[in-house]
Amino acid sequence: MITQKSVRKFKPLQHSIEALQNENPRFQRVFSEYEIMAAELWNLENTPTPNVPDAFIEAMRIQLQFLEDEIADWLQRKA
């Protein structure tokens, strides 16, 4: 399950994330989108939801990975 791992991925960097959210509205929006999408994907993967195509879930995983990469880039530049 990618989403539980994803949410924990940035936990050690919470101080840097909070600083970036205060400094950069774009980062704040991207990180908020990441959190919402991770929660939605976790819900889709862990509840019996009929009629959700595998392609849709895979597209969400790809988008979540893109957001993770963007957040990681910001955090790396901040460090």
C-alpha positions in Angstrom: 0.0 0.0 0.0 1.7 3.1 -1.2 -0.3 5.6 0.7 0.5 4.6 4.2 4.1 4.5 3.3 3.7 7.9 1.5 2.2 9.6 4.5 5.0 8.4 6.8 7.6 9.3 4.2 7.5 13.0 5.1 6.8 12.7 8.9 10.5 13.2 9.9 10.6 16.4 7.9 7.5 17.9 9.5 9.4 21.0 10.7 10.7 21.8 7.2 7.3 21.2 5.7 5.7 23.6 8.1 8.3 26.2 7.3 7.8 25.8 3.6 4.0 26.0 4.0 4.3 29.3 5.8 6.8 30.7 3.1 5.4 29.3 -0.1 1.6 29.3 -1.0 2.3 26.9 -4.0 4.1 24.4 -1.7 1.2 24.7 0.7 -1.3 23.9 -2.1 0.7 21.0 -3.4 1.2 19.5 0.0 -2.5 19.8 0.8 -3.3 18.1 -2.5 -0.9 15.3 -1.6 -2.4 14.7 1.8 -6.0 14.7 0.3 -5.0 12.4 -2.5 -3.1 10.0 -0.2 -6.1 9.7 2.0 -8.5 9.2 -0.9 -6.2 6.5 -2.4 -5.9 4.7 0.9 -9.7 4.7 1.2 -10.1 3.3 -2.4 -7.5 0.6 -1.7 -8.9 -0.4 1.7 -12.7 -0.3 1.3 -14.7 -2.5 -0.9 -15.7 0.0 -3.5 -17.6 -1.4 -6.5 -17.0 0.0 -10.0 -13.7 1.7 -9.5 -11.5 0.7 -12.4 -8.0 -0.4 -11.8 -6.8 2.2 -14.3 -8.3 5.0 -12.2 -6.5 3.7 -9.1 -3.2 3.4 -11.0 -3.6 7.0 -12.3 -4.0 8.2 -8.7 -0.9 6.3 -7.7 1.0 8.0 -10.5 -0.3 11.4 -9.6 0.6 10.8 -5.9 4.1 9.8 -6.9 4.4 13.0 -9.0 3.4 15.1 -6.0 5.8 13.2 -3.7 8.6 13.9 -6.1 7.7 17.6 -6.3 7.6 17.8 -2.4 10.9 16.0 -2.1 12.5 18.5 -4.6 11.3 21.4 -2.5 12.5 19.9 0.7 15.9 19.1 -0.8 16.3 22.7 -1.9 15.3 23.9 1.5 17.9 21.7 3.3 
